[in-house]
Amino acid sequence: MKGKVKQIKRSEWYVGNQVYQHSHDFHDIRMTCLYAETYEGHQVLIDEADVLRHYGRQRFSENLIAELNSALRNKLVLYEKNTEGEYCLLGGIGDYLG
């Protein structure tokens, strides 16, 4: 599939460890997801490690998300649906940033 990128977003949430809820040794797990929202309404997952490698960074910041958003806005990207029904970007981020 192909689509034009409308905007880049990054979600963050925590998954609780319900089995050991009362133990001080176990903590919620932080989960993140970076995706491109297309004009067709699809949320295309982008490999976060690939983006960090491309930009030579260790962590995400608001500035990095804004820079990525600016670089990919209105660019045509290729993606496919995986076995879990999620859309995933085909190729590396460098293929789209040039």
Phi, psi and chi 1 to 4 in degrees:
 res  aa     phi    psi   chi1   chi2   chi3   chi4
   1 MET       -  157.9  -56.7  174.0  106.6      -
   2 LYS  -131.7  153.6  -39.5 -177.4 -146.9 -170.3
   3 GLY  -166.2  156.2      -      -      -      -
   4 LYS   -91.1  139.3  -85.3 -169.2  170.6 -176.6
   5 VAL   -77.4  126.6  175.0      -      -      -
   6 LYS   -89.2  -47.2 -177.5  176.6 -178.8 -179.6
   7 GLN  -162.9  161.2   62.6 -177.4  -15.6      -
   8 ILE  -105.1  136.9  -59.1  -65.0      -      -
   9 LYS  -134.8  155.1  -68.1 -174.7  176.7 -177.7
  10 ARG  -132.8  123.9 -173.2  166.0 -171.4 -106.3
  11 SER  -102.0  148.4  -63.2      -      -      -
  12 GLU  -138.3  133.6  179.9  179.2  -41.0      -
  13 TRP  -151.3  166.6   67.5   97.7      -      -
  14 TYR  -119.3  136.9  -68.8   87.4      -      -
  15 VAL  -109.1  121.0  177.1      -      -      -
  16 GLY   -80.1  147.5      -      -      -      -
  17 ASN   -91.0   95.7 -172.2  -17.8      -      -
  18 GLN   -77.2  -22.2  -56.7 -151.6   -4.1      -
  19 VAL   -68.9  -41.7  175.1      -      -      -
  20 TYR  -111.3   46.0  -58.5  103.3      -      -
  21 GLN   -59.4  -32.5 -171.8  173.1   15.5      -
  22 HIS   -99.5    3.8  -60.0  -68.1      -      -
  23 SER   -91.4  140.5  173.6      -      -      -
  24 HIS   -79.3  -10.1   68.7  -78.1      -      -
  25 ASP   -83.6  -12.9  -67.3  -25.6      -      -
  26 PHE  -116.5  136.3  -63.8   92.8      -      -
  27 HIS  -128.1  162.0  -57.1  -78.0      -      -
  28 ASP   -61.6  149.9  -69.1  -12.9      -      -
  29 ILE   -99.3  128.4  -61.0  169.1      -      -
  30 ARG   -84.1  127.3 -179.2  174.7  165.2 -100.7
  31 MET  -117.5  143.7  -53.4  -69.1  -72.1      -
  32 THR  -135.1  159.7   60.7      -      -      -
  33 CYS  -151.6  126.1  174.0      -      -      -
  34 LEU  -107.7  129.8 -179.2   68.2      -      -
  35 TYR  -147.4  156.4   60.9   91.6      -      -
  36 ALA  -103.0  126.7      -      -      -      -
  37 GLU   -91.8  126.6 -172.4  176.3  -63.5      -
  38 THR   -95.6  165.3   65.3      -      -      -
  39 TYR   -66.0  -19.2  -74.9  100.9      -      -
  40 GLU   -81.2   -5.1  -67.4   81.3   14.0      -
  41 GLY    91.7    6.8      -      -      -      -
  42 HIS   -84.9  145.5  -63.6  149.7      -      -
  43 GLN  -106.3  108.5  -67.5 -179.0  -13.2      -
  44 VAL   -99.2  116.6 -179.2      -      -      -
  45 LEU   -67.5  138.6  -63.2  174.7      -      -
  46 ILE  -119.6  135.2  -59.7  172.0      -      -
  47 ASP   -66.9  113.5 -176.7    3.5      -      -
  48 GLU   -63.3  -40.3  -69.3 -174.5  -20.2      -
  49 ALA   -63.0  -37.4      -      -      -      -
  50 ASP   -63.8  -41.8 -172.5   31.0      -      -
  51 VAL   -65.3  -45.9  171.9      -      -      -
  52 LEU   -61.5  -41.3  -68.7  174.3      -      -
  53 ARG   -62.5  -44.8 -123.6 -175.8  -20.4  -89.3
  54 HIS   -61.1  -41.6 -179.7   81.1      -      -
  55 TYR   -89.9   -2.0  -77.9   97.4      -      -
  56 GLY    66.6   37.0      -      -      -      -
  57 ARG  -114.7  164.7  -54.4  -88.2 -178.4   90.6
  58 GLN  -107.3  -24.6  -67.2 -178.2   -9.8      -
  59 ARG  -137.4  159.5  -64.6 -174.0  177.9  120.4
  60 PHE   -86.5  147.4  -82.0   93.8      -      -
  61 SER  -135.9  168.4   65.8      -      -      -
  62 GLU   -61.2  -36.5  -67.5  -61.7  -40.4      -
  63 ASN   -65.4  -39.6  -70.9  -19.6      -      -
  64 LEU   -66.4  -41.4  178.5   56.9      -      -
  65 ILE   -62.6  -43.2  -59.1  -68.2      -      -
  66 ALA   -64.1  -40.4      -      -      -      -
  67 GLU   -65.1  -43.3 -173.3  175.8  -22.4      -
  68 LEU   -65.4  -40.3 -172.8   60.7      -      -
  69 ASN   -60.6  -45.0 -170.7   40.6      -      -
  70 SER   -65.8  -39.4  177.0      -      -      -
  71 ALA   -70.8  -31.1      -      -      -      -
  72 LEU  -101.3  -10.5  -72.6  176.4      -      -
  73 ARG   -57.8  131.0 -176.5  170.8  -65.5  155.9
  74 ASN    65.4   13.4  -68.5  -38.8      -      -
  75 LYS   -86.9  145.0  -70.8 -129.5  175.6  165.5
  76 LEU   -81.8  125.9 -166.0   62.0      -      -
  77 VAL  -121.9  152.5  -66.2      -      -      -
  78 LEU  -105.2  138.6  -60.0  173.0      -      -
  79 TYR  -153.0  164.1   54.7   95.9      -      -
  80 GLU  -139.8  162.0   65.9 -176.1    1.2      -
  81 LYS   -89.9  129.5 -163.6  179.0 -106.2 -169.3
  82 ASN   -86.4 -175.8   65.3   13.7      -      -
  83 THR   -67.6  -20.2   55.8      -      -      -
  84 GLU   -90.5    1.2  -62.6  165.0   -4.3      -
  85 GLY    86.3    9.7      -      -      -      -
  86 GLU   -95.9  149.1  -58.7  169.5  -38.9      -
  87 TYR   -88.1  131.5  -64.8  105.5      -      -
  88 CYS  -125.3  139.6  -62.2      -      -      -
  89 LEU   -64.5  135.6 -171.9   68.3      -      -
  90 LEU   -89.6  132.8  -71.7  176.2      -      -
  91 GLY    82.5 -179.3      -      -      -      -
  92 GLY   -88.9  164.2      -      -      -      -
  93 ILE   -63.3  -30.5 -163.6   69.2      -      -
  94 GLY   -62.6  -25.8      -      -      -      -
  95 ASP   -64.8  -26.7  -61.6  -20.2      -      -
  96 TYR  -101.1  -21.3  -59.1  100.6      -      -
  97 LEU   -94.3  -16.8  -62.9  176.3      -      -
  98 GLY    74.9      -      -      -      -      -
